Amino acid sequence: MSWLLLLAGLFFFRSHIAKALGPLINSDRLRPLQAFFAISNPNRAVFYGNLATLVAAAVATAPVEFIGLRALKRPAYLLSIWGAIATAMYTIKTNYGMPPVPAMQGNLSLSNWKQIATQAVQTLQPWMLKARLSKDLPFLYFALIFAMAYPSLLAPLILGRRALWFVCTKCPTEFPENRLWKYFEPVWRWLKSREKEVLLYSSLAEIFLGIWLAVSLLLPSRQLLSTFMYWNYLKMRYQGQSSREVHDQAWRQMGQNIEPLFKVAPFLNKPLGYVKGWFQSQSGW
């Protein structure tokens, strides 16, 4: 959790950090680097972010250890997670601006933490009401969970599938003559023709990952906080306007597949009731 505290500190004290680093950043020595990394088109920046996430996810999930590249697995996994985080944050910032910094009135201490929390919520609430409409917010939450959770093969697969969809949607207009794109274009057309099926399997993978995290609570490797946060993510996805339909279909299909199990083991109906109750607020079960 130390990295969360670090990120929070960087955010709340970003003005002081910018003031301290300003002379260094604006020095003539860094002009070439600034010109190299400067991307005036936000859409192009998001494209490259998704492309990096896609490539990293492909390396992290492919059996590259059989060709002597096992050392790349861990860095690729981390790059796929943090690439998704950085891209989602950049997209949200571009579309909705930076979240406002809460004005801390009074001394910062444990005695007035409730007042500070209330001030922070009141300041951030208008921005959050806008940002919650973003399709990137749930996946930012997803990636942040697995930045601190144990590595999972499904995490980069889910993020990679989304990055693939974004990259291949933009390639026909951004890089129509690219040789690699022309080679992959027939595969993309095949995938696009089965978009509903692909999205369904992706949603099933998200649900299966949540079930696995819940089952793993009985194991020594249990992750209580990550499991709780992930089921909040599933609830967010189920209640989202753009993802509710496919998630509802995925839950129904999974229910049909495991229905015989509940007949053999009726004691599982109790945890099933907990699952239904988790989505009861807006799910309509």
C-alpha positions as CSV (number, residue, x, y, z in Angstrom):
1,M,0.0,0.0,0.0
2,S,3.0,2.3,0.2
3,W,2.7,3.1,-3.5
4,L,-0.8,4.4,-2.9
5,L,0.5,6.8,-0.2
6,L,3.2,7.9,-2.7
7,L,0.7,8.6,-5.4
8,A,-1.5,10.5,-3.0
9,G,1.5,12.6,-1.8
10,L,2.5,13.4,-5.4
11,F,-1.1,14.5,-6.2
12,F,-1.7,16.7,-3.2
13,F,1.7,18.3,-3.3
14,R,2.1,18.5,-7.1
15,S,2.1,22.3,-7.1
16,H,5.1,22.4,-4.7
17,I,6.9,19.7,-6.7
18,A,6.3,21.6,-10.0
19,K,7.6,24.7,-8.4
20,A,10.8,22.9,-7.2
21,L,11.4,21.1,-10.5
22,G,10.4,24.0,-12.7
23,P,13.9,25.4,-13.3
24,L,15.2,21.9,-14.2
25,I,12.4,21.1,-16.5
26,N,12.7,24.4,-18.4
27,S,16.4,24.2,-18.7
28,D,17.9,24.2,-22.2
29,R,19.5,20.8,-21.7
30,L,16.2,19.1,-21.6
31,R,14.7,20.8,-24.7
32,P,15.6,17.9,-27.0
33,L,13.9,15.4,-24.7
34,Q,10.8,17.6,-24.4
35,A,10.5,17.8,-28.1
36,F,11.0,14.1,-28.4
37,F,8.2,13.2,-25.9
38,A,5.8,16.0,-26.7
39,I,2.6,14.7,-28.3
40,S,0.3,17.5,-29.3
41,N,-2.5,15.2,-30.3
42,P,-4.2,13.6,-27.2
43,N,-5.8,10.9,-29.4
44,R,-2.4,9.9,-30.6
45,A,-1.1,9.7,-27.0
46,V,-3.9,7.5,-26.0
47,F,-3.3,5.3,-29.0
48,Y,0.4,4.8,-28.1
49,G,-0.6,4.1,-24.5
50,N,-3.0,1.4,-25.6
51,L,-0.5,0.0,-28.0
52,A,2.1,-0.3,-25.3
53,T,-0.4,-2.0,-23.0
54,L,-1.4,-4.4,-25.8
55,V,2.2,-5.4,-26.6
56,A,3.1,-5.8,-22.9
57,A,0.0,-7.9,-22.3
58,A,0.8,-10.1,-25.3
59,V,4.3,-10.8,-23.9
60,A,3.0,-11.3,-20.4
61,T,0.5,-14.0,-21.5
62,A,2.4,-15.7,-24.3
63,P,4.5,-18.7,-23.4
64,V,7.8,-16.8,-24.2
65,E,9.6,-18.9,-21.5
66,F,9.8,-21.7,-24.0
67,I,12.1,-19.6,-26.2
68,G,14.3,-18.4,-23.4
69,L,12.5,-15.1,-22.7
70,R,11.2,-15.9,-19.2
71,A,12.9,-12.8,-17.8
72,L,10.5,-10.6,-19.8
73,K,7.3,-12.0,-18.2
74,R,7.4,-10.0,-15.0
75,P,8.4,-6.6,-16.6
76,A,5.8,-7.1,-19.3
77,Y,3.1,-7.9,-16.8
78,L,3.9,-4.7,-14.8
79,L,4.0,-2.6,-18.0
80,S,0.6,-3.9,-19.1
81,I,-0.9,-2.9,-15.7
82,W,0.8,0.4,-15.4
83,G,0.4,1.2,-19.1
84,A,-3.4,0.8,-18.6
85,I,-3.3,2.9,-15.5
86,A,-1.4,5.8,-17.2
87,T,-3.5,5.7,-20.3
88,A,-6.8,5.7,-18.4
89,M,-5.6,8.5,-16.2
90,Y,-4.5,10.5,-19.2
91,T,-7.8,9.9,-21.0
92,I,-9.9,10.9,-18.0
93,K,-7.7,14.0,-17.4
94,T,-8.0,15.0,-21.1
95,N,-11.8,14.6,-21.1
96,Y,-12.7,15.9,-17.7
97,G,-9.7,17.8,-16.5
98,M,-7.7,17.3,-13.3
99,P,-9.6,16.6,-10.1
100,P,-9.7,19.7,-7.9
101,V,-7.4,19.7,-4.9
102,P,-9.4,19.8,-1.6
103,A,-8.7,23.0,0.4
104,M,-7.5,21.8,3.8
105,Q,-9.0,24.2,6.4
106,G,-7.4,24.0,9.8
107,N,-4.6,21.8,11.0
108,L,-4.2,18.4,9.4
109,S,-4.5,15.9,12.3
110,L,-6.2,12.7,13.3
111,S,-8.6,14.7,15.5
112,N,-10.4,16.5,12.6
113,W,-10.1,13.7,10.0
114,K,-13.9,13.6,9.6
115,Q,-14.0,17.3,8.7
116,I,-11.1,16.9,6.3
117,A,-12.8,13.9,4.6
118,T,-16.1,15.8,4.3
119,Q,-14.3,18.7,2.7
120,A,-12.5,16.4,0.3
121,V,-15.8,14.7,-0.7
122,Q,-17.6,17.9,-1.3
123,T,-14.8,19.3,-3.4
124,L,-14.4,16.1,-5.5
125,Q,-18.0,15.2,-5.9
126,P,-18.8,17.4,-8.9
127,W,-15.8,16.1,-10.8
128,M,-16.5,12.5,-9.9
129,L,-20.1,12.9,-11.1
130,K,-18.7,13.7,-14.5
131,A,-15.8,11.3,-14.5
132,R,-17.9,8.3,-13.5
133,L,-19.5,8.4,-17.0
134,S,-16.1,7.6,-18.5
135,K,-15.6,4.1,-19.9
136,D,-12.0,4.3,-18.7
137,L,-12.8,4.7,-15.0
138,P,-13.8,1.1,-14.3
139,F,-10.6,-0.2,-16.1
140,L,-8.5,2.3,-14.2
141,Y,-10.0,0.8,-11.0
142,F,-9.3,-2.7,-12.4
143,A,-5.7,-2.0,-13.2
144,L,-5.1,-0.3,-9.8
145,I,-6.4,-3.5,-8.1
146,F,-3.9,-5.7,-9.8
147,A,-1.1,-3.2,-9.4
148,M,-1.1,-4.3,-5.7
149,A,-2.7,-7.8,-6.0
150,Y,-0.9,-11.1,-6.8
151,P,-0.2,-11.5,-10.6
152,S,-3.0,-13.1,-12.5
153,L,-2.9,-14.3,-16.1
154,L,-6.5,-13.0,-16.7
155,A,-5.6,-9.4,-15.7
156,P,-3.3,-8.6,-18.7
157,L,-5.6,-10.7,-21.0
158,I,-8.6,-8.5,-20.0
159,L,-6.7,-5.3,-20.3
160,G,-5.0,-6.5,-23.6
161,R,-8.3,-7.3,-25.2
162,R,-9.6,-3.8,-24.5
163,A,-6.3,-2.2,-25.8
164,L,-6.5,-4.4,-28.9
165,W,-10.0,-3.1,-29.6
166,F,-9.0,0.5,-29.2
167,V,-5.8,0.1,-31.3
168,C,-7.5,-1.8,-34.2
169,T,-10.4,0.7,-34.2
170,K,-7.9,3.6,-34.7
171,C,-5.4,1.9,-37.1
172,P,-7.6,2.3,-40.3
173,T,-7.6,6.1,-39.9
174,E,-4.2,6.6,-38.1
175,F,-2.0,4.1,-39.9
176,P,-3.9,2.8,-42.9
177,E,-0.7,2.0,-44.9
178,N,1.3,0.4,-42.0
179,R,2.6,-3.0,-43.1
180,L,2.0,-4.6,-39.7
181,W,-1.6,-3.3,-39.7
182,K,-2.2,-4.6,-43.2
183,Y,-1.0,-8.0,-42.1
184,F,-3.3,-8.1,-39.1
185,E,-6.3,-6.4,-40.7
186,P,-8.0,-9.7,-41.8
187,V,-7.8,-11.0,-38.3
188,W,-9.3,-7.8,-37.0
189,R,-12.2,-8.0,-39.4
190,W,-12.8,-11.6,-38.3
191,L,-12.8,-10.5,-34.6
192,K,-15.0,-7.5,-35.3
193,S,-17.6,-9.7,-37.0
194,R,-17.8,-11.6,-33.7
195,E,-17.6,-8.6,-31.4
196,K,-20.6,-9.6,-29.3
197,E,-19.1,-13.0,-28.7
198,V,-15.7,-11.6,-27.8
199,L,-17.2,-9.1,-25.4
200,L,-19.2,-11.9,-23.8
201,Y,-16.2,-14.1,-23.2
202,S,-14.3,-11.1,-21.9
203,S,-17.1,-10.4,-19.4
204,L,-17.1,-14.1,-18.4
205,A,-13.3,-13.8,-17.8
206,E,-13.9,-10.8,-15.5
207,I,-16.6,-12.7,-13.6
208,F,-14.5,-15.9,-13.4
209,L,-11.6,-13.8,-11.9
210,G,-13.9,-12.5,-9.3
211,I,-15.1,-16.0,-8.4
212,W,-11.6,-17.2,-8.2
213,L,-10.6,-14.4,-5.8
214,A,-13.6,-15.3,-3.6
215,V,-12.7,-19.0,-3.6
216,S,-9.1,-18.2,-2.9
217,L,-10.2,-16.6,0.4
218,L,-10.2,-20.2,1.7
219,L,-6.5,-20.6,0.7
220,P,-3.3,-19.3,2.4
221,S,-2.8,-17.0,-0.5
222,R,-6.1,-15.1,0.1
223,Q,-6.3,-11.4,-0.8
224,L,-9.1,-9.9,1.3
225,L,-8.7,-6.3,0.2
226,S,-8.2,-7.1,-3.4
227,T,-11.2,-9.4,-3.4
228,F,-13.4,-6.8,-1.9
229,M,-12.2,-4.1,-4.3
230,Y,-12.6,-6.4,-7.3
231,W,-16.2,-7.3,-6.4
232,N,-16.9,-3.5,-6.3
233,Y,-15.4,-3.4,-9.8
234,L,-17.8,-6.1,-10.9
235,K,-20.7,-4.2,-9.4
236,M,-19.5,-1.1,-11.2
237,R,-19.4,-2.9,-14.5
238,Y,-22.8,-4.5,-14.0
239,Q,-24.4,-1.2,-13.2
240,G,-22.6,0.7,-16.0
241,Q,-24.7,1.8,-19.0
242,S,-22.2,0.6,-21.6
243,S,-21.4,-2.8,-19.9
244,R,-24.6,-3.8,-18.1
245,E,-26.1,-5.6,-21.0
246,V,-23.2,-7.9,-21.7
247,H,-22.5,-8.5,-18.0
248,D,-26.1,-9.4,-17.4
249,Q,-25.8,-11.9,-20.3
250,A,-22.6,-13.3,-18.9
251,W,-24.0,-13.8,-15.4
252,R,-27.0,-15.5,-16.9
253,Q,-24.9,-17.8,-19.0
254,M,-22.7,-18.7,-16.1
255,G,-25.7,-19.4,-14.0
256,Q,-27.0,-21.8,-16.6
257,N,-23.7,-23.6,-16.7
258,I,-23.3,-24.1,-13.0
259,E,-27.0,-24.8,-12.2
260,P,-26.4,-28.6,-12.0
261,L,-23.7,-27.9,-9.4
262,F,-26.3,-26.3,-7.1
263,K,-28.5,-29.3,-7.4
264,V,-25.7,-31.6,-6.3
265,A,-24.4,-29.2,-3.6
266,P,-27.4,-27.2,-2.3
267,F,-25.3,-25.6,0.5
268,L,-23.9,-23.4,-2.3
269,N,-27.2,-21.6,-2.5
270,K,-26.3,-19.5,0.5
271,P,-23.2,-17.9,-1.0
272,L,-25.2,-17.5,-4.2
273,G,-27.7,-15.5,-2.2
274,Y,-24.8,-13.2,-1.0
275,V,-23.7,-12.7,-4.6
276,K,-27.2,-11.8,-5.7
277,G,-27.6,-9.4,-2.8
278,W,-24.3,-7.7,-3.8
279,F,-25.9,-6.6,-7.1
280,Q,-29.5,-6.3,-5.7
281,S,-29.4,-2.5,-5.5
282,Q,-29.7,-2.0,-9.2
283,S,-29.5,-5.4,-10.8
284,G,-33.2,-6.4,-10.8
285,W,-32.5,-10.0,-9.8
